[in-house]
Every structure is written in structure tokens, then in C-alpha cells.
Amino acid sequence: MKLNLTKPLIVFDLETTGLDLVKDKIIQISYIKVHPDGKEERNNMYINPGRHIPDDVAALTGITDDDVKDAPTFKEVAPKLEEKFKGCDFAGFNSNHFDVPMLAEEFLRAGIDFDFSKCRLIDAQTIFHKMERRNLAAAYKFYCGRKMEDDFTAHKADEDTEATYRVLQGELDMYAPGKQDEPERQLNNNMDELAEFSKLNNNVDFAGRIIWKEMKDKDGNTLTDANGNPRLYEVFNFGKYKGWGVADVLHRDPGYYSWMLASDFTYNTKQVLTRIRLREFNKN
């Protein structure tokens, strides 16, 4: 099924030196830029992480230090990627949990403040897990009718990207209104709805150090906005101020902000915290 797009969609996948958002780096990025008119642009590149690729990662991905030694660093390609990704939504497989947070970290390390909060983030794995609860290979067989190993090599970003794109199209075909009797098993070909359906948590930052919480009145009733939606505010989700409103902590204990900036939190967490601090400062 052709995707019903209102703006370009970046379907992408990363291979990295590991799973630590703070310490690990991208070694391969592949993406398909799908335009609302159906035009598709594909790109695949190796990235030099500036460090040794662990043996277990090389064995899994087939990407070695020799493969990336002459490749550009992420900082070198970041400006072009920013331009290519500007104004786009993003889709991937497990992307909301890992690929988007990792990409955000790499952009920030390169000195580029790419604001993913303005993007709709669609995770084909979340859709699949909520509907069928399996992995990419099973999703490919289920939605595309073929064994993934017959068409692709696993753990290659460019091939996983192609498989993810086909799975997403297959999901929209299978769960199109009229093809499923149960309303809860129907998905509209709408990027807003798919992004909302892909959400698994109430994180403000990708690492989940700061989360959204509903505002209550003095009687414990949820406050709502003009549209009837719950009003939300940011609270810390760790440490001595867990459950406290971030704005309240910044006013009561200004040194906590400096401590977090100097500590081993992700750049994205620090970025979110700084935006909240600037917002509160501008209120005064």
C-alpha cells in the first residue's frame, strides 16, 4: 500500500558500535526518503566512529574497522543529513527505542540541534508487537509472505531498511479499515495516527529521565485543556526528585540543573532540561 503522506517520511536503520546512547557511535546509516508524491530516494553510508568496532559487533554486522577507516565521521555528514531530514517524519523498526535516540545524540555531538519533537515518529516494530508481538524476520514473513533470509541478509542496515519499508506497507494493507472486523485491529493510512499508535511510553526525553504526568486539582481530578485532553507537565523519573515537577525542582534547587549538565546523562536529556529551564526563566 502506498503511504498516505502529508510530508516526507524517512524510513531508516542504524548499525552502531553498541547500545549505549552516551558512549556508542553509528557505523552505518541507511534511509529511504519517501515523498508525498511517491518519489523515493535511497542512501546508504558507512560512518567512521573514531573508535574500534567491537569484535562481537563486527561478527554480527559484518562491518569491520577496515570498512569504515576511510568513511566520513558523523560530524562530517551531519550538515547534509540535517538538510535532507529537515521537515520530515521518521519511521523504523525499534526506532523509537533506539535508532531515533541514537541519531539525536549523534546530531547533538556534532553540534546540531535537530528537534525530533516536531517530527512524527512511527515505529513499525511497535505496531507489529501490539498487533502480533514478534521480531522483524517474523514480521516480514507475516506481512510480506516470504522468508526474510530468502530476500535479505540480516543485520545490514540497508537491507533491514528495505525490509522495514515493506513491512510497514504490509501492515497498512492488512489493517486497513474494511479488512479487519475488530475496530482495535484497524489502522488508518495516516501518519498522525501511526505516530500516536507507535508510542509506548510517556517520555519527554528519549532516555526516560523526564516524563509527562497529568496535572491534578486539589481534589485529585485531572485538569483538561480546551479540547478536553489532559493537561501535562514534566516530572523527574529518577533520583531524589523522582516524581517532582522539573520546573519546581529548578526553582527550589537551581544547583540540580548544573549537576545534571556535568553528569553522565545523554545530550538529549540535557537538551530537554535546558529547554524547560529557559521556558521557566522566560516566564519570570
VOLUMKOL-529192 format. One line per field, with one value per residue: residue number from 1; y, x, z of N, C-alpha, C in turn. Coordinates in steps of 0.05 Angstrom, whole numbers, plus 5000, padded with zeros to 4 digits. Example, Ala and Ser with C-alpha at 12.3 -4.5 7.8 and 13.67 -1.06 7.14 Angstrom:
2
num: [1	2] .
n.v: [4886	4955] .
n.u: [5264	5257] .
n.w: [5156	5142] .
ca.v: [4910	4979] .
ca.u: [5246	5273] .
ca.w: [5156	5143] .
c.v: [4934	5001] .
c.u: [5264	5258] .
c.w: [5156	5157] .
//
This chain:
284
num: [1	2	3	4	5	6	7	8	9	10	11	12	13	14	15	16	17	18	19	20	21	22	23	24	25	26	27	28	29	30	31	32	33	34	35	36	37	38	39	40	41	42	43	44	45	46	47	48	49	50	51	52	53	54	55	56	57	58	59	60	61	62	63	64	65	66	67	68	69	70	71	72	73	74	75	76	77	78	79	80	81	82	83	84	85	86	87	88	89	90	91	92	93	94	95	96	97	98	99	100	101	102	103	104	105	106	107	108	109	110	111	112	113	114	115	116	117	118	119	120	121	122	123	124	125	126	127	128	129	130	131	132	133	134	135	136	137	138	139	140	141	142	143	144	145	146	147	148	149	150	151	152	153	154	155	156	157	158	159	160	161	162	163	164	165	166	167	168	169	170	171	172	173	174	175	176	177	178	179	180	181	182	183	184	185	186	187	188	189	190	191	192	193	194	195	196	197	198	199	200	201	202	203	204	205	206	207	208	209	210	211	212	213	214	215	216	217	218	219	220	221	222	223	224	225	226	227	228	229	230	231	232	233	234	235	236	237	238	239	240	241	242	243	244	245	246	247	248	249	250	251	252	253	254	255	256	257	258	259	260	261	262	263	264	265	266	267	268	269	270	271	272	273	274	275	276	277	278	279	280	281	282	283	284] .
n.v: [4976	5044	5096	5144	5204	5268	5298	5289	5223	5192	5131	5090	5059	5040	5018	5005	5017	4994	4991	5034	5097	5141	5128	5098	5095	5111	5067	5054	5081	5079	5100	5111	5161	5179	5212	5254	5251	5201	5192	5163	5166	5137	5122	5100	5092	5083	5100	5130	5114	5132	5100	5034	4981	4936	4865	4830	4860	4869	4816	4808	4847	4847	4890	4920	4950	4962	4971	5020	5056	5094	5123	5178	5217	5221	5274	5300	5287	5304	5358	5354	5312	5335	5374	5342	5314	5352	5376	5328	5266	5207	5137	5070	5007	4987	5038	5081	5068	5061	5076	5129	5158	5149	5173	5225	5237	5234	5276	5319	5314	5329	5382	5399	5418	5381	5379	5331	5330	5357	5322	5268	5204	5141	5074	5014	4966	4972	4976	4925	4892	4906	4887	4834	4816	4799	4790	4826	4790	4753	4788	4804	4756	4748	4794	4802	4754	4722	4690	4725	4715	4695	4738	4779	4798	4791	4841	4881	4947	4972	4932	4916	4963	4965	4919	4935	4978	4951	4919	4958	4978	4930	4923	4966	4950	4902	4918	4955	4994	4957	4911	4886	4861	4876	4938	4954	4930	4957	5002	5067	5097	5141	5188	5217	5185	5137	5151	5164	5114	5086	5101	5081	5098	5152	5187	5248	5262	5221	5181	5173	5198	5243	5251	5255	5278	5276	5335	5353	5375	5404	5366	5320	5311	5303	5355	5389	5411	5461	5428	5383	5347	5315	5358	5365	5359	5364	5315	5291	5226	5196	5186	5230	5268	5242	5239	5291	5356	5382	5437	5457	5436	5461	5513	5508	5482	5504	5487	5434	5431	5446	5404	5360	5374	5369	5315	5244	5241	5233	5274	5290	5288	5329	5370	5373	5386	5436	5466	5467	5495	5545	5560	5566	5607	5649	5660	5691] .
n.u: [5017	5011	5040	5003	5020	5033	5077	5148	5174	5223	5249	5288	5350	5400	5467	5509	5565	5550	5501	5497	5475	5504	5559	5567	5572	5549	5558	5539	5490	5427	5376	5310	5280	5216	5172	5112	5089	5103	5154	5218	5277	5340	5393	5455	5506	5572	5599	5652	5668	5708	5731	5749	5713	5676	5691	5647	5606	5625	5624	5569	5547	5580	5611	5673	5733	5765	5728	5706	5747	5762	5717	5671	5665	5610	5601	5620	5583	5537	5514	5493	5458	5422	5399	5375	5338	5306	5242	5217	5181	5194	5209	5219	5246	5239	5255	5237	5255	5310	5339	5323	5334	5391	5407	5392	5428	5477	5472	5471	5521	5550	5541	5492	5426	5378	5310	5272	5223	5187	5174	5136	5140	5145	5140	5151	5160	5135	5081	5077	5088	5046	5005	5019	5065	5122	5188	5230	5242	5200	5158	5166	5157	5104	5075	5093	5096	5139	5202	5249	5304	5309	5307	5338	5400	5409	5418	5443	5444	5423	5393	5358	5330	5303	5270	5241	5211	5179	5151	5122	5088	5060	5035	4998	4967	4944	4916	4880	4820	4760	4785	4793	4752	4748	4749	4794	4835	4845	4878	4888	4913	4949	4994	4995	4962	4990	5038	5021	5001	5048	5073	5101	5110	5112	5153	5191	5244	5287	5313	5282	5288	5261	5192	5123	5068	5001	4964	4934	4877	4863	4830	4845	4827	4835	4862	4840	4851	4828	4809	4793	4832	4879	4917	4987	5050	5121	5159	5212	5241	5274	5323	5333	5293	5251	5188	5177	5159	5194	5201	5190	5232	5276	5268	5270	5318	5367	5419	5416	5406	5456	5487	5465	5479	5534	5540	5536	5493	5450	5460	5412	5377	5398	5390	5334	5324	5348	5316	5268	5285	5299	5248	5221	5251	5240	5188	5191] .
n.w: [5000	4982	5020	5056	5056	5085	5089	5075	5090	5129	5125	5163	5185	5233	5244	5298	5345	5392	5445	5480	5491	5506	5501	5454	5381	5314	5259	5210	5168	5138	5094	5068	5034	5030	4989	4989	4938	4922	4904	4915	4951	4961	5006	5031	5077	5104	5168	5201	5266	5298	5334	5357	5328	5364	5370	5373	5352	5300	5282	5283	5248	5204	5192	5194	5224	5180	5140	5153	5157	5119	5115	5124	5186	5232	5245	5201	5161	5182	5173	5120	5126	5162	5130	5092	5123	5145	5162	5158	5174	5214	5208	5230	5252	5315	5324	5356	5406	5401	5351	5336	5386	5386	5338	5349	5391	5363	5327	5364	5387	5344	5344	5325	5333	5324	5323	5343	5367	5337	5297	5270	5296	5276	5291	5264	5290	5340	5324	5301	5346	5380	5350	5334	5361	5351	5319	5269	5227	5231	5225	5172	5144	5159	5141	5089	5065	5053	5068	5106	5103	5052	5020	5041	5077	5144	5195	5165	5152	5106	5081	5122	5126	5077	5084	5129	5107	5071	5107	5136	5096	5086	5136	5136	5093	5113	5160	5143	5145	5138	5124	5170	5222	5277	5310	5340	5314	5269	5226	5204	5144	5160	5181	5229	5263	5261	5285	5337	5352	5353	5399	5462	5512	5561	5556	5561	5548	5508	5537	5581	5630	5644	5649	5624	5663	5687	5703	5765	5803	5868	5889	5867	5815	5745	5706	5647	5578	5530	5491	5517	5529	5574	5616	5617	5652	5662	5698	5741	5732	5762	5815	5873	5867	5843	5813	5825	5800	5744	5735	5786	5816	5791	5808	5864	5875	5844	5834	5819	5765	5744	5764	5735	5682	5685	5693	5675	5635	5577	5518	5497	5541	5572	5537	5535	5588	5591	5556	5585	5629	5606	5587	5636	5658	5623	5637	5681] .
ca.v: [5000	5069	5111	5169	5223	5297	5309	5266	5204	5179	5104	5088	5039	5045	4998	5021	5002	4983	5001	5055	5122	5161	5121	5085	5112	5100	5058	5053	5092	5075	5111	5116	5185	5175	5237	5251	5244	5173	5191	5151	5170	5118	5127	5081	5101	5076	5122	5124	5122	5143	5081	5006	4967	4911	4841	4818	4877	4863	4790	4810	4864	4844	4915	4919	4975	4967	4981	5048	5072	5117	5134	5203	5216	5231	5303	5309	5284	5314	5381	5344	5296	5354	5386	5321	5305	5375	5376	5300	5247	5185	5110	5049	4983	4993	5064	5099	5059	5062	5090	5158	5169	5149	5193	5251	5240	5239	5304	5337	5312	5343	5410	5405	5415	5372	5377	5309	5334	5367	5301	5245	5182	5117	5051	4990	4945	4976	4968	4896	4880	4910	4871	4806	4811	4783	4806	4835	4768	4742	4808	4803	4732	4751	4815	4802	4727	4709	4688	4748	4705	4690	4764	4798	4790	4804	4859	4900	4969	4978	4911	4918	4986	4956	4901	4951	4993	4932	4911	4980	4977	4907	4928	4983	4934	4882	4930	4976	4992	4941	4885	4874	4865	4889	4965	4956	4918	4973	5024	5084	5105	5169	5190	5225	5162	5117	5160	5161	5085	5076	5109	5061	5110	5180	5201	5274	5257	5194	5162	5170	5211	5262	5240	5271	5270	5292	5355	5347	5396	5398	5343	5296	5307	5311	5380	5386	5435	5469	5406	5361	5329	5320	5377	5350	5374	5347	5307	5274	5198	5182	5201	5241	5284	5226	5247	5320	5372	5392	5466	5462	5430	5482	5537	5502	5473	5511	5472	5408	5434	5446	5377	5343	5381	5359	5287	5226	5238	5237	5301	5295	5294	5355	5389	5376	5400	5464	5479	5472	5517	5571	5566	5577	5633	5669	5666	5710] .
ca.u: [5000	5026	5036	4988	5039	5029	5104	5166	5179	5249	5249	5317	5361	5428	5484	5525	5586	5538	5474	5499	5470	5524	5586	5570	5571	5538	5577	5525	5463	5414	5350	5294	5263	5192	5158	5083	5082	5111	5182	5234	5306	5354	5421	5468	5534	5587	5607	5675	5660	5731	5739	5749	5687	5679	5691	5621	5591	5635	5614	5540	5540	5598	5625	5698	5748	5775	5705	5699	5771	5763	5690	5669	5654	5583	5602	5625	5559	5513	5500	5478	5435	5403	5385	5359	5318	5290	5214	5208	5175	5214	5199	5239	5238	5250	5268	5231	5270	5339	5351	5319	5351	5419	5411	5391	5453	5499	5468	5479	5550	5561	5534	5467	5403	5356	5288	5254	5197	5170	5171	5121	5158	5129	5156	5138	5162	5114	5056	5077	5086	5019	4986	5027	5085	5145	5211	5230	5241	5173	5141	5169	5143	5076	5063	5103	5091	5165	5223	5268	5331	5309	5308	5357	5419	5402	5437	5455	5425	5408	5374	5338	5314	5284	5251	5223	5194	5159	5134	5103	5068	5044	5018	4976	4949	4930	4899	4864	4792	4746	4798	4792	4726	4750	4759	4821	4855	4844	4897	4885	4938	4951	5019	4990	4952	5011	5057	5008	4999	5075	5083	5099	5115	5106	5178	5196	5269	5288	5323	5261	5296	5239	5167	5099	5049	4976	4960	4910	4868	4866	4813	4855	4815	4853	4855	4840	4854	4804	4800	4786	4855	4892	4940	5010	5074	5145	5169	5235	5234	5297	5337	5320	5269	5233	5160	5175	5158	5220	5201	5191	5260	5294	5264	5277	5346	5380	5444	5410	5410	5485	5496	5457	5495	5561	5539	5536	5467	5452	5458	5384	5365	5408	5377	5306	5325	5355	5293	5249	5297	5295	5220	5214	5265	5226	5163	5195] .
ca.w: [5000	4982	5044	5054	5068	5082	5086	5070	5112	5128	5136	5166	5204	5241	5257	5317	5360	5416	5452	5500	5478	5513	5493	5428	5357	5289	5239	5184	5167	5113	5095	5044	5037	5014	4986	4987	4911	4917	4897	4936	4950	4978	5012	5050	5081	5128	5184	5218	5293	5312	5355	5348	5328	5380	5354	5371	5333	5273	5275	5279	5226	5182	5188	5209	5224	5153	5124	5159	5162	5101	5115	5139	5212	5232	5246	5173	5144	5197	5160	5096	5136	5174	5108	5079	5141	5155	5154	5153	5195	5214	5213	5231	5267	5342	5322	5378	5430	5398	5328	5338	5407	5379	5318	5363	5405	5344	5318	5385	5390	5321	5347	5310	5350	5308	5341	5336	5379	5316	5278	5277	5298	5271	5296	5253	5310	5360	5311	5299	5373	5391	5334	5331	5381	5343	5310	5242	5208	5232	5213	5143	5134	5164	5125	5061	5054	5045	5089	5103	5095	5023	5006	5053	5097	5169	5208	5147	5155	5081	5076	5143	5119	5056	5096	5146	5090	5061	5130	5142	5075	5091	5159	5128	5077	5129	5180	5131	5151	5119	5122	5197	5234	5303	5307	5352	5296	5244	5225	5180	5130	5169	5195	5257	5278	5264	5305	5363	5357	5358	5426	5483	5538	5564	5559	5550	5535	5497	5558	5602	5656	5649	5637	5627	5684	5685	5724	5781	5820	5896	5896	5853	5789	5722	5692	5618	5562	5516	5474	5534	5534	5600	5616	5626	5659	5663	5724	5741	5734	5775	5836	5898	5860	5826	5817	5828	5775	5737	5739	5815	5825	5781	5824	5892	5877	5819	5830	5808	5737	5739	5769	5713	5659	5689	5698	5652	5623	5548	5509	5493	5567	5579	5519	5544	5614	5585	5544	5606	5646	5591	5587	5662	5662	5608	5650	5703] .
c.v: [5025	5085	5137	5191	5252	5312	5285	5249	5192	5152	5097	5066	5046	5019	5015	5003	4988	4996	5023	5082	5143	5154	5110	5103	5097	5091	5054	5065	5089	5087	5112	5141	5183	5202	5233	5243	5216	5171	5180	5156	5151	5126	5108	5089	5089	5101	5114	5133	5134	5125	5053	4995	4940	4886	4829	4834	4871	4836	4791	4825	4860	4869	4916	4947	4982	4979	5010	5066	5096	5131	5161	5199	5226	5262	5315	5307	5296	5338	5372	5328	5314	5366	5367	5313	5327	5373	5349	5287	5224	5158	5091	5025	4983	5020	5083	5093	5064	5080	5120	5170	5170	5170	5221	5257	5248	5267	5324	5337	5327	5373	5418	5399	5407	5365	5355	5312	5345	5347	5280	5221	5156	5093	5026	4967	4947	4968	4938	4883	4883	4892	4841	4797	4791	4801	4812	4812	4756	4762	4807	4779	4736	4771	4814	4775	4713	4708	4711	4738	4699	4716	4782	4784	4805	4821	4874	4923	4974	4957	4910	4941	4978	4938	4916	4967	4975	4923	4932	4981	4954	4910	4945	4968	4916	4895	4953	4972	4976	4913	4871	4881	4881	4917	4968	4944	4933	4996	5041	5092	5135	5171	5199	5201	5141	5125	5157	5131	5074	5083	5086	5073	5139	5196	5229	5273	5228	5173	5157	5181	5232	5252	5260	5260	5288	5311	5350	5373	5387	5374	5317	5291	5317	5337	5376	5412	5441	5447	5381	5341	5335	5340	5362	5369	5354	5341	5290	5245	5182	5199	5212	5258	5269	5233	5276	5334	5384	5422	5472	5458	5451	5507	5532	5496	5479	5495	5444	5408	5432	5418	5358	5349	5370	5329	5271	5220	5243	5267	5309	5302	5322	5377	5394	5392	5430	5479	5485	5495	5544	5579	5579	5604	5655	5676	5688	5738] .
c.u: [5018	5019	5022	5003	5030	5056	5123	5170	5206	5247	5279	5324	5390	5441	5504	5546	5575	5511	5473	5496	5491	5551	5588	5564	5559	5561	5565	5497	5452	5386	5336	5277	5240	5176	5128	5074	5090	5140	5198	5263	5320	5383	5431	5497	5546	5596	5631	5669	5684	5740	5737	5720	5691	5676	5663	5602	5599	5625	5584	5533	5557	5614	5650	5711	5757	5753	5700	5723	5773	5736	5690	5659	5625	5582	5606	5600	5535	5499	5483	5454	5414	5386	5366	5335	5299	5262	5203	5197	5194	5200	5222	5228	5253	5263	5262	5246	5300	5349	5347	5335	5381	5425	5410	5417	5476	5496	5478	5509	5564	5554	5509	5443	5379	5332	5268	5226	5177	5164	5151	5139	5142	5147	5141	5139	5140	5087	5055	5074	5058	4999	4993	5049	5107	5168	5209	5227	5213	5153	5142	5154	5113	5062	5070	5101	5116	5183	5243	5295	5332	5314	5331	5378	5413	5425	5455	5435	5409	5387	5352	5319	5293	5262	5231	5202	5171	5140	5113	5081	5049	5025	4993	4956	4932	4909	4882	4834	4777	4759	4798	4765	4727	4762	4787	4843	4855	4864	4891	4912	4942	4975	5015	4981	4973	5032	5046	5007	5027	5086	5079	5102	5108	5131	5178	5223	5270	5296	5303	5269	5275	5214	5144	5081	5024	4974	4934	4902	4871	4850	4822	4843	4834	4843	4857	4843	4828	4792	4791	4808	4868	4915	4963	5032	5097	5153	5194	5227	5257	5306	5321	5295	5250	5204	5156	5173	5185	5221	5203	5220	5279	5292	5275	5307	5360	5405	5440	5413	5439	5497	5489	5473	5523	5563	5535	5508	5470	5450	5428	5370	5373	5395	5348	5305	5330	5331	5272	5259	5293	5266	5212	5226	5250	5199	5166	5200] .
c.w: [5000	5007	5039	5069	5064	5081	5083	5095	5108	5141	5138	5186	5209	5249	5274	5331	5384	5421	5472	5485	5483	5500	5464	5405	5333	5271	5211	5187	5139	5115	5067	5050	5018	5013	4983	4959	4903	4909	4921	4930	4970	4982	5033	5053	5106	5142	5201	5247	5309	5335	5343	5349	5343	5362	5351	5353	5305	5264	5268	5253	5201	5175	5206	5208	5196	5135	5129	5161	5144	5099	5130	5168	5211	5231	5218	5156	5157	5183	5136	5105	5148	5151	5094	5096	5151	5144	5149	5178	5193	5221	5213	5246	5293	5343	5345	5403	5426	5376	5330	5361	5400	5358	5330	5378	5386	5333	5339	5389	5367	5322	5332	5328	5332	5326	5332	5348	5359	5294	5288	5275	5297	5273	5286	5273	5331	5349	5310	5326	5385	5376	5335	5350	5372	5334	5280	5222	5207	5220	5183	5131	5137	5145	5096	5049	5045	5069	5084	5093	5065	5007	5016	5071	5122	5179	5188	5145	5129	5075	5097	5137	5097	5067	5113	5130	5079	5083	5136	5121	5079	5115	5152	5110	5094	5148	5169	5139	5129	5116	5149	5210	5260	5299	5318	5335	5269	5247	5200	5169	5135	5187	5224	5274	5282	5284	5333	5371	5364	5385	5446	5510	5539	5569	5547	5535	5526	5519	5580	5629	5664	5634	5640	5649	5682	5709	5738	5796	5849	5905	5881	5825	5767	5709	5662	5604	5548	5499	5490	5539	5561	5597	5629	5635	5663	5692	5721	5746	5747	5799	5858	5892	5842	5833	5821	5801	5769	5742	5769	5825	5816	5797	5853	5895	5850	5813	5818	5778	5729	5743	5746	5688	5661	5692	5673	5643	5592	5541	5506	5519	5576	5562	5528	5570	5609	5573	5566	5623	5632	5590	5614	5668	5648	5619	5670	5692] .
//
